[in-house]
Amino acid sequence: MDRYKLRVIKDRLMKVLVYLALFLALVPLFSILFEVFRRSFSVISLDFFIRPTPTVGEVGGGIANAIQGTLITVGLASLIGVPIGLMSGIFLSEYSESKLSAAVRFFHDVLNGIPSIVIGIFAYAMITLSIGFSVIAAAFALAIIMIPIVTRTTEEALKLVPISVREAAIALGIPRWKTTLTVVLGSAKKAIVTGVLLSIARISGESAPVLVTMGFWRWWFSGLNRPAANLALNVFVFGTSPFENWVALAWGSALLLLMIVLGISVLARILTRGRY
């Protein structure tokens, strides 16, 4: 066998192995999607989206209160975490010569690797023990999870902006801080928005820190200092209950979470098409 045929055989073998690895990676994903769609198909209706969680033994019901509570909690967490993450990312990218930049980057990397349940316990000790189970405590925990994600994506997005853009703005007499806010951020806005969306997708499905800081609640939102219903907790609590109706609502909640994450991921892919 000559060397050319041997190279062809190796090439085809590697292609087979690559396609096999792709198949093995996609099997769990499509298995989850198929199972969730199959089990939640019967519960999806208009009432599912507009009615609150039923009581024990009640037939029907929906997850409207959980949708409301999840949106409020994630929205409040975004109001806390996104500005902090943006400012940290700007500092690490535009002021990397500072002595603090290495320490800030290190602590953000450590924070990104901390299990979410540990962050939930921290928020429980800081907030919940003071004011009780509440939306504020859950949003605080979720914001901590968001910060390193937004920071890293913002830093990388700003690094992709050519240095010539900064130099041109400074040559025109624009101050450095104004160059960063108006020119650099404007050039990287799509990538930054993508990072924010991905961080929102990450915290939307978190259940452990929410359970520790806010607890389970199946009524309508009644204040930031009170608990609120949550889609991820619906999946956890209802999925382990002995009532068939609640189990069905758990599968429906799981489907809605999947659709939210999928929609955010698709939107993020669309926004990154025009990046540097």
Secondary structure as UniProt FT lines:
FT   HELIX           3..40
FT   TURN            41..43
FT   HELIX           46..50
FT   TURN            56..57
FT   HELIX           64..94
FT   TURN            95..97
FT   HELIX           100..113
FT   HELIX           116..123
FT   HELIX           124..128
FT   HELIX           129..131
FT   HELIX           135..159
FT   HELIX           163..171
FT   TURN            172..173
FT   HELIX           176..178
FT   HELIX           179..184
FT   HELIX           185..187
FT   HELIX           189..204
FT   HELIX           208..213
FT   TURN            224..225
FT   HELIX           231..239
FT   HELIX           244..271
FT   HELIX           272..274
//
